[in-house]
Amino acid sequence: MLQVNAGENDACAQIILAPNNSAGWSGNKKFLQAIALLSLAIAITCLLNGAPIVLFFSGLELLLLYFALRSVSRYCATRQVIELTPYEVIVQEGISEPEKQFRWQRLHTRVEIAESQSHGRQIAFSCRNQRILIGKFLTEREKNSLVTNLRSLVSHYRRHYL
């Protein structure tokens, strides 16, 4: 997901980046409940027919599925918020609140766009000897839109402030 909120002028903006999270945790819980009902019904039937080990493995399977869905949901809840002000570039990463924050002078910050066959288009901000990849979870279409927005913001910045 790519969301661009306008700033105080054409050279400033707030950009919010997030992975596609079509189901969300609530959708994943419903899926887990449906699978659990079916799996436990089969396991109880096997238990009544003399195969108690199936109940154990059914529970283990549901536990592993829970941890896998929780892990994917946590990854899909990741956000990157990029604020471009006239004097600073602020990049925040986190799930429910910023866990990492990078704050650089805008004049010294570069936008790097690299093409890679294995990873597709990679977009990064760098300032001096720090570099951070942004939008690595975006689709190619969203990355193209992000690049277009960043180019526009940089050109407006050059026109207004340099």
Secondary structure per residue as TSV (DSSP state, phi and psi in degrees):
chain	resnum	aa	ss	phi	psi
A	1	M	-	360.0	137.4
A	2	L	E	-128.8	123.3
A	3	Q	E	-131.0	125.9
A	4	V	E	-114.9	120.6
A	5	N	E	-106.6	129.2
A	6	A	E	-63.8	147.7
A	7	G	-	-101.7	-156.2
A	8	E	S	-70.4	-21.4
A	9	N	S	-152.5	-173.0
A	10	D	T	-69.1	-14.4
A	11	A	T	-94.4	-3.5
A	12	C	-	-121.1	148.5
A	13	A	E	-167.6	165.3
A	14	Q	E	-118.1	125.5
A	15	I	E	-115.9	126.2
A	16	I	E	-112.1	124.6
A	17	L	E	-118.0	135.8
A	18	A	-	-151.0	148.8
A	19	P	-	-68.8	160.5
A	20	N	-	-65.9	125.3
A	21	N	-	-130.6	70.1
A	22	S	S	-65.2	-38.8
A	23	A	S	-91.7	-38.5
A	24	G	H	73.0	174.8
A	25	W	H	-67.6	-35.5
A	26	S	H	-65.6	-39.7
A	27	G	H	-66.1	-39.1
A	28	N	H	-67.0	-35.0
A	29	K	H	-65.5	-41.8
A	30	K	H	-62.5	-41.6
A	31	F	H	-61.8	-45.4
A	32	L	H	-62.2	-40.9
A	33	Q	H	-64.0	-41.2
A	34	A	H	-64.8	-44.3
A	35	I	H	-65.5	-39.1
A	36	A	H	-63.0	-43.6
A	37	L	H	-60.0	-47.5
A	38	L	H	-64.7	-46.9
A	39	S	H	-64.3	-43.9
A	40	L	H	-69.5	-33.1
A	41	A	H	-62.8	-42.9
A	42	I	H	-66.7	-42.3
A	43	A	H	-65.1	-40.9
A	44	I	H	-67.4	-37.8
A	45	T	H	-61.3	-43.4
A	46	C	H	-65.3	-37.4
A	47	L	H	-61.8	-44.2
A	48	L	H	-68.2	-23.1
A	49	N	T	-95.6	8.9
A	50	G	T	96.7	18.9
A	51	A	-	-123.4	75.3
A	52	P	T	-68.5	-21.9
A	53	I	H	-64.9	-25.5
A	54	V	H	-64.3	-35.4
A	55	L	H	-63.2	-41.8
A	56	F	H	-61.9	-49.5
A	57	F	H	-68.7	-29.8
A	58	S	H	-64.8	-43.8
A	59	G	H	-64.2	-41.5
A	60	L	H	-62.9	-42.2
A	61	E	H	-62.1	-42.2
A	62	L	H	-66.8	-36.9
A	63	L	H	-64.6	-44.6
A	64	L	H	-64.2	-40.3
A	65	L	H	-63.6	-39.7
A	66	Y	H	-59.6	-48.8
A	67	F	H	-65.5	-36.7
A	68	A	H	-66.4	-45.9
A	69	L	H	-65.2	-37.2
A	70	R	H	-65.2	-40.5
A	71	S	H	-64.8	-44.8
A	72	V	H	-65.9	-40.7
A	73	S	H	-64.5	-37.8
A	74	R	H	-65.3	-42.6
A	75	Y	H	-62.7	-41.5
A	76	C	H	-72.2	-13.3
A	77	A	T	-88.8	-1.9
A	78	T	-	-64.6	141.9
A	79	R	E	-132.2	146.8
A	80	Q	E	-122.8	125.9
A	81	V	E	-116.8	124.0
A	82	I	E	-116.2	122.2
A	83	E	E	-112.7	123.6
A	84	L	E	-109.8	107.9
A	85	T	-	-105.5	173.2
A	86	P	S	-60.6	-24.8
A	87	Y	S	-120.6	-11.6
A	88	E	E	-138.9	155.1
A	89	V	E	-118.9	122.6
A	90	I	E	-119.5	121.9
A	91	V	E	-116.1	122.3
A	92	Q	E	-118.7	138.0
A	93	E	E	-127.1	142.2
A	94	G	E	170.9	-177.0
A	95	I	S	-102.0	-71.3
A	96	S	S	-101.1	-19.6
A	97	E	S	-149.4	162.2
A	98	P	E	-61.8	123.4
A	99	E	E	-98.5	-30.1
A	100	K	E	-129.8	143.7
A	101	Q	E	-141.5	134.2
A	102	F	E	-120.5	132.9
A	103	R	E	-131.8	117.6
A	104	W	E	-129.2	156.9
A	105	Q	E	-70.7	134.3
A	106	R	G	-65.6	-36.2
A	107	L	G	-61.4	-31.0
A	108	H	G	-98.4	1.8
A	109	T	E	-95.0	133.3
A	110	R	E	-111.9	148.1
A	111	V	E	-101.8	122.2
A	112	E	E	-110.9	129.8
A	113	I	E	-122.6	119.3
A	114	A	E	-125.1	141.8
A	115	E	E	-99.7	133.7
A	116	S	E	-136.1	137.3
A	117	Q	T	-68.3	-36.3
A	118	S	T	-82.3	-32.8
A	119	H	T	-112.2	-0.9
A	120	G	E	73.1	-149.7
A	121	R	E	-79.5	130.7
A	122	Q	E	-116.2	132.2
A	123	I	E	-118.1	133.9
A	124	A	E	-143.1	152.5
A	125	F	E	-105.8	139.2
A	126	S	E	-138.7	146.3
A	127	C	E	-146.7	119.1
A	128	R	T	55.3	-114.7
A	129	N	T	-108.6	18.2
A	130	Q	E	-107.0	142.5
A	131	R	E	-144.5	135.8
A	132	I	E	-134.6	128.7
A	133	L	E	-76.0	138.5
A	134	I	E	-122.5	146.7
A	135	G	-	64.9	30.2
A	136	K	T	-66.3	-17.2
A	137	F	T	-97.3	1.3
A	138	L	S	-78.0	155.9
A	139	T	-	-74.7	165.2
A	140	E	H	-60.5	-38.5
A	141	R	H	-61.8	-44.6
A	142	E	H	-67.2	-37.0
A	143	K	H	-64.0	-40.8
A	144	N	H	-62.2	-41.8
A	145	S	H	-64.6	-40.8
A	146	L	H	-62.4	-44.5
A	147	V	H	-60.9	-43.3
A	148	T	H	-60.1	-46.0
A	149	N	H	-63.4	-43.3
A	150	L	H	-65.0	-41.1
A	151	R	H	-61.3	-41.4
A	152	S	H	-63.7	-44.7
A	153	L	H	-63.9	-40.2
A	154	V	H	-66.9	-42.8
A	155	S	H	-65.7	-38.7
A	156	H	H	-65.2	-39.2
A	157	Y	H	-62.3	-45.1
A	158	R	H	-60.6	-39.8
A	159	R	H	-68.3	-39.8
A	160	H	H	-88.4	-33.9
A	161	Y	H	-116.5	-10.6
A	162	L	-	-110.8	360.0
